Amino acid sequence: MLKRSLCLAIAVCLFLSCAFALADEDPAAAVIDGIIITRSQVDTQYESQYGDYALDDEVQATELRLELLDQMLRNMTESIMLKKLGLDVISEEERSSLEQAAKLEYENYIQYFMVNLDDGTLGSEELRSLAISWLESLDMSEEDYIAQYIESSSSERLYAYVTDNLLLTEEQILEHYNDMVRDAKAAYENSPDDYIACVLFGVPSLYVPQGIRVVRRILIAFDEEQSEAYLNLSDASSEGKDVRAQMSALYGQLDSKVNEVSAQLDGGVPFVEVEQIYSDDTTLIDTGLEGIGYYVCEGCTYWDDELVKAAMDLAAPGEISRAIRMSDGISIFYYESELKSGAVPFEEVKDYVTEAAYYIAGSEAYLKQLDAWREELGAEIYLDALE
């Protein structure tokens, strides 16, 4: 009996010593609601996101691990609270609807990759298989995507639980408007290109910087064969009469249409009408500036230098340029107007500002509630385990 008890005691000691050894090898980095996050779990996330970067600075590496651990705790807080609040349960009908939506999005990704991987050598089925392989190489199988989509919908329900009763006053929305105007002014006055990019991509802007002019263009463009000839002549030495003569002859092929355009303009036909009939310019199609014209300013780098120079050479609104030889053909520019600088009136952007204000306030409220829940769940971080 004594011998058996002694053997049992030795076995327990061995088990405990192994357990402590394993704990030392993979220490707890954090705990929340009794659930342990180990150093190895943090390292897995670290390698996934930063493994391709050689970080010699241990302090920086530790800070990045801490950021990842903080995000892991936030995700676990969401997961735990979804269950505690009963928001993780969805009906079969809801699940089916979410799965269909996820499959549709995943199919869009497949089609996108098929277009970008198509080199003309593969059939549609082979191309589809290749696209799916690419997605799976990015750890994005259809099954995983559906699971992530459904999980994301759960987070949205938790967000709604926290923010559904959020109500902002008109005064609070106006405060957001003033903040957004201030930020936009600081950004755009230092970089007018950022303002042009926002307008081009249809992003509402709350401030117009100084010196932005609206310039329209009629382009008589080279066709594909002429464009290739232009590139070949451009690559050739610019010295020598032969090259210059060939270049002049190339532009001369556009003269009949250019002369027709000039006759229309000289006859008093509005520039916009002539532009709609004759211009080959497609640069602004499907952008926020389609049908409006180019936004150009001094020092603008968003457009090609030759276009900016031609636009800025116009002295005053109403002026029409001469026919200008450019890399894509022959252009005629019209200085239509200069934008009035300053803050965009609140009423013009009220819907956009209101939506942004609720988004900001909702995000702040949600993060504040997550922090409160995290504290209630007894979350602790053990910094020593990250070093």
C-alpha positions as CSV (number, residue, x, y, z in Angstrom):
1,M,0.0,0.0,0.0
2,L,2.8,2.4,0.9
3,K,4.7,1.5,-2.3
4,R,1.6,2.2,-4.4
5,S,1.0,5.6,-2.6
6,L,4.7,6.5,-3.2
7,C,4.4,5.6,-6.9
8,L,1.3,7.7,-7.2
9,A,2.9,10.7,-5.5
10,I,5.9,10.5,-7.8
11,A,3.6,10.3,-10.8
12,V,1.7,13.4,-9.7
13,C,5.0,15.3,-9.1
14,L,6.2,14.3,-12.6
15,F,2.9,15.4,-14.1
16,L,3.0,18.8,-12.4
17,S,6.6,19.4,-13.3
18,C,5.8,18.6,-17.0
19,A,2.8,20.9,-16.8
20,F,4.9,23.8,-15.3
21,A,7.5,23.1,-18.0
22,L,4.9,23.4,-20.7
23,A,3.5,26.5,-19.1
24,D,7.0,28.0,-19.2
25,E,7.4,27.1,-22.8
26,D,4.1,28.6,-23.8
27,P,3.1,31.0,-21.1
28,A,-0.3,32.7,-20.8
29,A,-0.2,36.1,-22.6
30,A,-3.7,37.0,-21.4
31,V,-6.9,35.6,-19.8
32,I,-10.5,36.6,-20.2
33,D,-13.6,35.0,-18.7
34,G,-11.3,32.1,-17.7
35,I,-10.1,31.5,-21.3
36,I,-6.3,31.7,-21.7
37,I,-4.6,33.2,-24.7
38,T,-1.0,31.8,-24.9
39,R,2.1,33.3,-26.3
40,S,2.2,30.8,-29.1
41,Q,-1.3,32.0,-30.2
42,V,-0.1,35.5,-30.3
43,D,3.0,34.4,-32.2
44,T,0.9,32.7,-34.8
45,Q,-1.0,35.9,-35.5
46,Y,2.3,37.8,-35.5
47,E,3.8,35.5,-38.1
48,S,0.7,35.7,-40.2
49,Q,0.8,39.5,-40.4
50,Y,4.4,40.5,-39.9
51,G,6.3,37.3,-40.8
52,D,7.5,38.7,-44.1
53,Y,9.2,41.6,-42.3
54,A,12.4,41.3,-40.5
55,L,12.0,43.4,-37.4
56,D,15.3,43.6,-35.5
57,D,13.8,46.1,-33.0
58,E,12.6,43.9,-30.1
59,V,10.7,46.8,-28.5
60,Q,8.8,47.3,-31.8
61,A,8.1,43.6,-32.1
62,T,6.7,43.5,-28.6
63,E,4.5,46.5,-29.3
64,L,3.1,44.8,-32.4
65,R,2.4,41.6,-30.4
66,L,0.6,43.7,-27.8
67,E,-1.6,45.3,-30.5
68,L,-2.4,41.9,-31.9
69,L,-3.2,40.6,-28.4
70,D,-5.5,43.6,-27.7
71,Q,-7.4,42.8,-31.0
72,M,-7.6,39.1,-30.0
73,L,-9.1,40.1,-26.6
74,R,-11.5,42.4,-28.4
75,N,-12.6,39.6,-30.7
76,M,-13.0,37.2,-27.8
77,T,-15.0,39.8,-25.9
78,E,-17.4,40.1,-28.9
79,S,-17.7,36.3,-29.1
80,I,-18.3,35.9,-25.4
81,M,-20.9,38.7,-25.2
82,L,-22.7,37.4,-28.3
83,K,-23.3,34.1,-26.5
84,K,-24.2,35.8,-23.1
85,L,-26.7,38.0,-24.8
86,G,-28.1,35.3,-27.0
87,L,-27.2,37.1,-30.2
88,D,-25.2,34.3,-31.6
89,V,-28.3,32.3,-32.5
90,I,-29.9,32.8,-35.9
91,S,-32.7,31.0,-37.6
92,E,-32.2,28.6,-40.4
93,E,-33.9,31.1,-42.7
94,E,-31.5,33.8,-41.7
95,R,-28.5,31.5,-42.1
96,S,-29.6,30.4,-45.5
97,S,-30.0,34.1,-46.5
98,L,-26.5,34.9,-45.2
99,E,-25.0,31.9,-47.0
100,Q,-26.6,32.9,-50.3
101,A,-25.3,36.5,-49.9
102,A,-21.8,35.2,-49.1
103,K,-21.8,32.9,-52.1
104,L,-22.8,35.8,-54.3
105,E,-19.9,37.9,-53.0
106,Y,-17.5,35.0,-53.3
107,E,-18.6,34.5,-56.9
108,N,-17.8,38.1,-57.6
109,Y,-14.3,37.5,-56.3
110,I,-14.0,34.5,-58.6
111,Q,-15.1,36.6,-61.6
112,Y,-12.6,39.4,-60.7
113,F,-9.7,36.9,-60.6
114,M,-10.8,35.3,-63.8
115,V,-10.6,38.6,-65.6
116,N,-7.2,39.4,-64.1
117,L,-5.7,36.0,-64.8
118,D,-7.0,35.6,-68.3
119,D,-4.1,35.5,-70.7
120,G,-6.2,34.1,-73.6
121,T,-4.7,30.6,-73.3
122,L,-7.3,29.0,-70.9
123,G,-10.9,27.9,-71.3
124,S,-13.5,29.3,-69.0
125,E,-13.5,26.2,-66.7
126,E,-9.7,26.1,-66.5
127,L,-9.7,29.8,-65.8
128,R,-12.4,29.4,-63.1
129,S,-10.4,26.6,-61.4
130,L,-7.3,28.8,-61.5
131,A,-9.1,31.7,-59.9
132,I,-10.5,29.5,-57.1
133,S,-6.9,28.2,-56.5
134,W,-5.7,31.7,-56.2
135,L,-8.4,32.5,-53.7
136,E,-7.6,29.4,-51.7
137,S,-3.9,30.3,-51.7
138,L,-5.0,33.5,-49.9
139,D,-6.8,31.3,-47.2
140,M,-10.1,32.3,-48.8
141,S,-12.0,29.1,-49.7
142,E,-15.7,29.4,-50.2
143,E,-16.4,27.6,-47.0
144,D,-14.1,29.9,-45.0
145,Y,-15.6,32.9,-46.6
146,I,-19.2,31.9,-45.8
147,A,-18.2,31.2,-42.1
148,Q,-16.5,34.6,-41.9
149,Y,-19.5,36.3,-43.5
150,I,-21.9,34.8,-41.0
151,E,-19.5,35.6,-38.1
152,S,-19.3,39.2,-39.3
153,S,-23.1,39.4,-39.3
154,S,-23.0,38.4,-35.7
155,S,-20.7,41.3,-34.9
156,E,-23.1,43.6,-36.7
157,R,-25.9,42.4,-34.4
158,L,-23.8,43.1,-31.4
159,Y,-23.0,46.6,-32.8
160,A,-26.7,47.2,-33.4
161,Y,-27.5,46.1,-29.8
162,V,-25.1,48.8,-28.5
163,T,-25.9,51.6,-30.9
164,D,-29.6,51.2,-31.8
165,N,-30.7,53.8,-29.3
166,L,-28.0,56.3,-30.2
167,L,-29.4,59.7,-30.9
168,L,-27.4,62.8,-31.9
169,T,-28.7,66.4,-31.6
170,E,-28.5,68.9,-34.4
171,E,-25.8,70.7,-32.4
172,Q,-23.7,67.6,-32.2
173,I,-24.0,67.0,-35.9
174,L,-23.0,70.6,-36.6
175,E,-19.9,70.0,-34.3
176,H,-19.0,67.1,-36.6
177,Y,-19.5,69.3,-39.6
178,N,-17.1,71.9,-38.3
179,D,-14.5,69.3,-37.4
180,M,-14.7,67.8,-40.9
181,V,-14.4,71.2,-42.5
182,R,-11.4,72.0,-40.5
183,D,-9.7,68.6,-41.3
184,A,-10.6,68.9,-45.0
185,K,-9.2,72.5,-45.2
186,A,-5.9,71.4,-43.6
187,A,-5.6,68.4,-46.0
188,Y,-6.6,70.1,-49.2
189,E,-4.6,73.3,-48.8
190,N,-1.5,71.3,-48.4
191,S,-2.4,68.9,-51.2
192,P,-5.0,70.1,-53.7
193,D,-4.6,66.8,-55.5
194,D,-6.4,65.1,-52.6
195,Y,-9.4,67.3,-53.2
196,I,-9.3,66.5,-57.0
197,A,-9.1,62.7,-56.2
198,C,-12.1,62.9,-53.8
199,V,-14.2,64.6,-56.4
200,L,-13.0,62.2,-59.1
201,F,-14.1,59.2,-57.1
202,G,-17.3,60.6,-55.9
203,V,-16.3,61.2,-52.3
204,P,-18.1,64.3,-50.8
205,S,-15.8,67.1,-49.9
206,L,-16.6,69.7,-47.3
207,Y,-14.0,72.3,-48.3
208,V,-12.8,73.6,-51.7
209,P,-9.1,74.8,-51.8
210,Q,-8.1,78.0,-53.6
211,G,-7.1,78.0,-57.2
212,I,-9.1,75.1,-58.6
213,R,-10.2,75.8,-62.1
214,V,-12.7,73.8,-64.3
215,V,-11.2,73.1,-67.7
216,R,-13.0,71.2,-70.5
217,R,-11.2,69.4,-73.3
218,I,-12.0,68.3,-76.9
219,L,-9.6,65.5,-77.8
220,I,-9.1,64.4,-81.3
221,A,-7.4,61.1,-80.4
222,F,-4.9,58.9,-82.2
223,D,-6.3,55.6,-83.2
224,E,-4.4,52.4,-82.2
225,E,-2.2,52.4,-85.2
226,Q,-1.4,56.1,-84.9
227,S,-0.6,55.7,-81.2
228,E,1.9,52.9,-81.9
229,A,3.5,55.1,-84.6
230,Y,3.7,58.0,-82.1
231,L,5.4,55.8,-79.5
232,N,7.9,54.5,-82.1
233,L,8.7,58.1,-83.2
234,S,9.0,59.2,-79.6
235,D,11.5,56.4,-78.9
236,A,13.6,57.4,-82.0
237,S,16.1,60.2,-81.8
238,S,14.3,63.6,-81.8
239,E,17.3,64.9,-83.8
240,G,17.0,65.0,-87.5
241,K,14.5,66.4,-89.9
242,D,13.2,62.9,-90.9
243,V,11.7,62.1,-87.4
244,R,10.3,65.6,-87.0
245,A,8.7,65.4,-90.5
246,Q,7.2,62.0,-89.7
247,M,5.8,63.3,-86.5
248,S,4.2,66.3,-88.3
249,A,2.8,64.0,-90.9
250,L,1.3,61.9,-88.1
251,Y,-0.5,64.8,-86.5
252,G,-1.5,66.0,-89.9
253,Q,-3.7,62.9,-90.2
254,L,-6.0,64.6,-87.6
255,D,-6.1,68.0,-89.2
256,S,-9.4,67.6,-91.1
257,K,-11.3,66.8,-87.9
258,V,-9.4,69.5,-86.0
259,N,-10.3,72.1,-88.6
260,E,-13.9,71.0,-88.4
261,V,-13.9,71.5,-84.7
262,S,-12.2,74.9,-85.0
263,A,-14.8,76.0,-87.5
264,Q,-17.6,75.1,-85.2
265,L,-16.0,77.0,-82.3
266,D,-15.2,80.0,-84.4
267,G,-18.8,80.0,-85.6
268,G,-20.0,80.5,-82.0
269,V,-21.2,77.0,-81.3
270,P,-20.9,76.5,-77.4
271,F,-17.8,74.5,-76.5
272,V,-19.8,71.9,-74.5
273,E,-21.9,71.1,-77.6
274,V,-18.9,70.7,-79.8
275,E,-17.2,68.6,-77.1
276,Q,-20.2,66.2,-76.9
277,I,-20.1,65.7,-80.7
278,Y,-16.4,65.5,-81.5
279,S,-14.3,64.7,-78.4
280,D,-12.7,61.3,-78.1
281,D,-11.7,61.9,-74.5
282,T,-12.7,59.0,-72.2
283,T,-10.6,59.9,-69.1
284,L,-13.5,61.2,-67.0
285,I,-16.1,58.5,-67.9
286,D,-17.6,56.8,-64.8
287,T,-16.0,59.3,-62.5
288,G,-17.4,62.1,-60.3
289,L,-16.2,64.6,-63.0
290,E,-17.9,63.0,-66.0
291,G,-19.7,65.8,-67.9
292,I,-18.2,68.4,-65.7
293,G,-14.6,68.8,-66.9
294,Y,-11.1,68.6,-65.4
295,Y,-10.3,70.1,-62.0
296,V,-6.8,71.6,-62.3
297,C,-4.6,73.8,-60.2
298,E,-1.1,75.1,-60.0
299,G,1.3,72.3,-59.0
300,C,-1.4,69.7,-59.6
301,T,0.2,66.3,-60.1
302,Y,-2.9,64.2,-60.6
303,W,-3.0,64.8,-64.4
304,D,-0.2,64.5,-66.9
305,D,2.1,67.5,-67.0
306,E,1.2,68.4,-70.5
307,L,-2.5,68.6,-69.7
308,V,-1.8,70.7,-66.5
309,K,0.4,73.1,-68.4
310,A,-2.1,73.6,-71.2
311,A,-4.9,74.1,-68.7
312,M,-2.9,76.6,-66.6
313,D,-1.7,78.6,-69.6
314,L,-5.3,79.8,-70.1
315,A,-5.5,83.3,-68.7
316,A,-9.1,83.7,-67.8
317,P,-12.5,82.0,-67.7
318,G,-14.0,81.8,-71.2
319,E,-10.7,81.5,-73.0
320,I,-10.3,78.7,-75.6
321,S,-6.8,77.4,-76.4
322,R,-5.3,76.8,-79.8
323,A,-5.1,73.2,-81.0
324,I,-2.3,71.6,-79.0
325,R,-0.3,68.5,-80.0
326,M,-0.2,66.0,-77.1
327,S,0.8,62.4,-76.6
328,D,-2.7,61.1,-77.2
329,G,-3.6,63.3,-80.1
330,I,-4.6,67.0,-80.5
331,S,-6.5,68.8,-77.8
332,I,-8.4,72.1,-77.5
333,F,-9.0,73.4,-74.0
334,Y,-11.7,75.7,-72.6
335,Y,-11.3,77.5,-69.3
336,E,-14.9,77.3,-68.0
337,S,-14.7,78.6,-64.5
338,E,-12.8,78.8,-61.2
339,L,-14.4,77.1,-58.2
340,K,-15.3,79.3,-55.2
341,S,-13.0,78.3,-52.4
342,G,-14.1,77.8,-48.8
343,A,-16.4,75.5,-46.8
344,V,-19.2,73.7,-48.6
345,P,-22.5,74.9,-47.0
346,F,-23.9,72.5,-44.4
347,E,-27.2,72.0,-46.1
348,E,-25.5,70.7,-49.2
349,V,-23.7,67.9,-47.3
350,K,-26.1,67.4,-44.4
351,D,-26.9,63.8,-45.2
352,Y,-23.3,62.9,-45.7
353,V,-22.2,64.6,-42.4
354,T,-25.1,63.1,-40.5
355,E,-24.2,59.6,-41.6
356,A,-20.5,60.2,-40.8
357,A,-21.4,61.7,-37.4
358,Y,-23.5,58.6,-36.5
359,Y,-20.7,56.3,-37.7
360,I,-18.1,58.1,-35.6
361,A,-20.3,58.3,-32.5
362,G,-21.5,54.7,-32.9
363,S,-17.9,53.4,-33.2
364,E,-16.9,55.3,-30.1
365,A,-19.9,54.0,-28.2
366,Y,-19.2,50.4,-29.3
367,L,-15.5,50.5,-28.4
368,K,-16.4,52.0,-25.0
369,Q,-18.9,49.2,-24.3
370,L,-16.4,46.5,-25.4
371,D,-13.9,47.9,-23.0
372,A,-16.5,47.9,-20.2
373,W,-17.4,44.3,-21.0
374,R,-13.8,43.3,-21.2
375,E,-13.3,44.6,-17.7
376,E,-16.4,42.8,-16.4
377,L,-15.0,39.6,-17.9
378,G,-11.8,40.0,-15.9
379,A,-9.4,40.4,-18.8
380,E,-5.7,40.5,-17.9
381,I,-2.6,40.9,-20.0
382,Y,0.7,39.4,-18.9
383,L,3.3,41.7,-20.5
384,D,6.2,39.4,-19.4
385,A,4.9,36.7,-21.7
386,L,5.3,39.0,-24.7
387,E,8.9,39.9,-24.2
